[in-house]
Amino acid sequence: MGALVTGTGGLGSYIARHFISQGIPCSLYGTARQIDAIKQIVDVSKVMIFKGDILDANSLSNAVRESGADRIIHTAGPRATQTRKDPKYCVRVHIEGTLNVLEVARKANLDRVVFSSSGSVYLATKKGQQAKASTIKEDDVLVPMDHEDVYATAKVNCEYLGFNYAKTYGFGFMPLRIAHVYGYWPGDMGRGIVVSQIVRACIMQEGLEVDEQLAEWAHYNDLAEEHFVAAYSQKIKLGAFNAGSGKIHSLNDVLTVLKRYFKTVKIKVNSEAKTSRSTPSDMSKAKEMLGFTPKYDLDRAVRELIEIWKKNLGKI
């Protein structure tokens, strides 16, 4: 029983913490190179950590067997920014790594695989494209062959492989199409780290200049909960789900929240958005089928970051 989480970054660590809080045995599989960061999120005395490469099928198989896991939460894979810099390697990690996970699920007769996909798989998230409605639903059009996002192509291919394997070999497959991740993580992180950096700068009364990001922000804790309910849903074992907040916010919106808690905010947000998404995810399918509703709005997320950073910086 229990779950094995591939990927030892922020998302994997939060997922492991949530599973443990629900009384479910959970193990981590990955490089674990940021062990100090992992320790700040999850009690490592309560998880088994298997060091290994997602491209090493034998190592992954051994970890599943030794952990006794009957399902895999597959978060391992390079971020979009990393994929743009080194597409050949990153595509290999995404696709071959996912194939290894699916092969282990097949051979070990696992219950299901929950896959951390991306909201970037939707065509409507691309520059110059329009959503067909006010929100993006799971049955909206995915990116076509002739678009420019290698990362999105890799994620779509992983989803296709997952559904092919699941239908052929009889296990569950649940891709979660994740929006722009944010929250506290002291290790390497994508562009969403800027919210945490802004909060820290405010506490230290430091100046900071950042590029605007217009995005649907998805908090680590919400994502951890949605991965959990997808992993143990009795209602559905095969299907894609959005994993976001259902709302679009800018970094200027973050500043608006911060000004409720700080008299002086020395943050400058450059007006041109480097990341821009105008249409949020429709979260109704996740609510109906998984019983999941996001709990973190921008205010709650910022307040939590303030508390964490004040404690870490000795400002309490």
N, C-alpha and C positions, 0 to 999 in steps of 0.2 A: 504494500500500500504506500501511498504518498506520491510525491511528485519530484521530478528532477528538472531544474531550471538551467537551460544553457545560457551562458552569458553572465559575467560577473561584474557588470557595470551598474549604473544607478537603477535601471528598471529591474534587472534580475535581483538586485539586493532588496528592493522594496517588495517585490513579489514574494521572495523567500520570507521576509518578515511577516507579511500578511498571512501566508499559509500557516506559519508557526502560530500566529495569534489565533487562528481558527482550529488549532489542535491537529493540524495535518503535518506529518513528517515531510521535510523538504530538504533537498540537496542542491548544491550549486556545482555546475560544471563549466570550466573556462580557464582563462589564464590566471585569474586571481592576482594580477599584477598590482592592483590597487587595494590591497588587503586593508590598509589603514582606513580608506574610505568605506569599504564594506563594513568594517567594525563599527563605524559611526551610525550605520543604518540597521544592521541586524546583529543579534547576539550570535556570534560564530560558534559559541559552545553548544548551540542548539541545532546547528546545521552541519552536514557533512560537506566538505569542499573538495571536489575532485579537480585537480589541475590537469588540463588537457586542451587540445586544439579541436575545434569543431570539424576540422578536416581529417582528423584521425578517427576513423570509424571504429576501430578496435578499442581504442581508449574510451570512446563514448559508450560503446556497448558494455564494456566492463563496468563503467560507472553506473549505468542503469541496473545491471545485475547486482552489483554490490550494495547499491542503495535500496534495492527492493521496490523502486518506483514502478507504478503501473500507468503513468502518464508523463508526458514531457511538455514543459512550457518552453518554447523555443524563442528566445530573445536574441541569441548571438548573431552578430552581423555588423558590418561597418555602417557608419552613419552616411547620410546623403553627401555631406561635404567631403568625407573620405573617399567615397565612391567616385566623385568627380575628379579627384586628384590622381587616383590609381584605379581606373575602371576595370582593367583586366583581373587584377588580384581580388578586388572587392566583389565583382560579379561571381568569381569562382567561389569565394567564401559564402556568399548568399546562397547560390544554387547548389553547389556540391555539399555545403554544410547542411542545408535543408534536406537534401537527398539522403545524407547519412542519418539524420534524425528519423526520416520516414522509413528507411531500411531497418533501423533498430526497432521502431514501432511495429513493423511488419513481422520481423523475426521473433520478437519477444512477446507478440500478441498483446501489446499495450492497449489500454482503453481508448486513449485519444492523444492527439497532439494539439496544443493551443499555440498558434503561431503569431508572433508580434510582427504584423505587416505595417503598412503605412497608408495614411490618407492621401499620399501623393499618387497612389494608383489610379485615382479618379481624374479623368480628362478635365473636368470642371475646375480643378485646382491649378491648371496651367495658365500661363500668361496669355491673355487674349481670348480665353474661353469663358463661356457663360454656363452656369448651372441651369437645368431645365425648370427648377423651382427655387424656393427661398432657402432650402436646405438640400444637402447631398445625401441621398439614400443609397443603401447597399446595392441596389439594382441599377444605379446610374452607370453611364458608360465609362469603361476603363480606358487607360491610355492605349492608343493604337500603335502599330509597328513603326510609323514614320514620325514619331515625336522625338524630343531631344533629351529626355530624362532617363539616363542609364539606370539610376537607382530605382526609379519606379518600374522600369522594365524587369529588373531583377526581382523585385517584390512580387510583381504580377506572375512571373514564371514560377516563383516559389509557391504561390497560391494554387496555380494550375497543377503543379506536381502533387501538392498536398491533397487536392480534391481527387485527382486521378488515383493516387495510392489508396486513399481512404475508401473510395467507392469500389475499387478492385479487391482490396484485402480486408475490408470490413471493420476498420477502426474509425474513430471520430477524428474530425479535423475542423478546427475553429480559428480562422485568421481574424485577428482584431486589427482594424485599420486605424492606426494611431495618429492623432493630431500632433501639434507642436508641444513637446514634453517640457515641463518645468517643475520646479520644486528644489528642495535642498539636496545637493549631491556634491561632496568635496573632491570628487575625482574629475576625470575628463568627461566632457559633456558637449552636446551640440549647441546651436545658437540660443536655445532656451535658457542657458546658464546666465544670460544677461539679466534676468529678473533678480536672481540671487545676488549678482554683482551690484546691481543698483541698490538693493536693500542694504547690503553691507556698507556701501559707500555712504548712504544716508546715516547709518548708525555711527560711522567714523567721522561724519561731517566732512567728507572728502568730495571733491569735484570729480565728475565723470561724464564723458561725452560718448554717446552710443548712437548707432544707426537705428532708425525706426524699424519695428517689425509689426506688421498687421497680421494677426494669426489667430487660429483657434487653439487656445492653450489647454493642455491636458495635464493634470497634476499626477505626479508619481503615485500618490496614495489611491486616487481614483483608478488609475490604470492597473495597479496591483489588485484592487478589488474586482475589477472586471475580468482580469485573467483568472482569478480564483473561481468566480461564478461560472465562467465559460468551462473551466476544467471539471467542474462537478455538477453541471446542469443535468437534471434528469429529464428535462423537456426536449432538449436538442443536443445532438452530437456532431452535426454536420451543417456548417453555414458560416458566412462572413458577417462580421459585426463592426459597426463604427465604434471608435474609442476616442471620444473627445468630450468637450464640455457643452457643445451645442451653441456656443457663443463666440463672436469675434471681438478681440480686444487689441488695442495698440499699446506700445510702451508708454505713450502719453496717458493712457488710461491707468497704467501702473503708477505713474507719478501722481495722478489725481488721488488715488488711494493713499499713497505715502504722505501726501500733504494733510491727511486727516490725523496722522500720528507724529509728524515732525514739523516743527515751526520753520525750519530751514531745509530746503531740498536743493542741493547744488548739482543737479543732474541736467544735462542738455541732451535732448533727443533730436538728432538730425531729421529734417522733415521727410526726405526721400526714403521710402520703405524698401529695405533690401529683401525682406520677406513679405509677401503680400498675398493674403487669401481673403476673399470677400464673402464667401459662402460657408456657413458652418455645417457640421455633420447633423444629420437627423438621428437622434438617439432613441427614437420610439421603438425600434425593433429590439434593441438591447433591453429596454424597459419591459416590453411585452414578453419576450422569449427567455430572457435571463433574469428578470427582476432587478436589473441594475439601473440606477440613476446616479449621475455624477453628483458628488457632494461638495466639491470645491469650486466656489466662485472666486473671483479675483481678490476680493477683500479677505476672505479666509486664508487663501494661499499666502498673501502678503503678510498678514498678521502672524502666521506660523513661521515664515522666514524671519520676521523681526525677532520673535522669541528665540529661535534657534541661534541666530547670529549674535544676539545680545548675550546669550549664555556662553557661546564659544569665545566671544571677545572679552568676556568678563565685564560686561556693561550692565549687569543686573545688580 
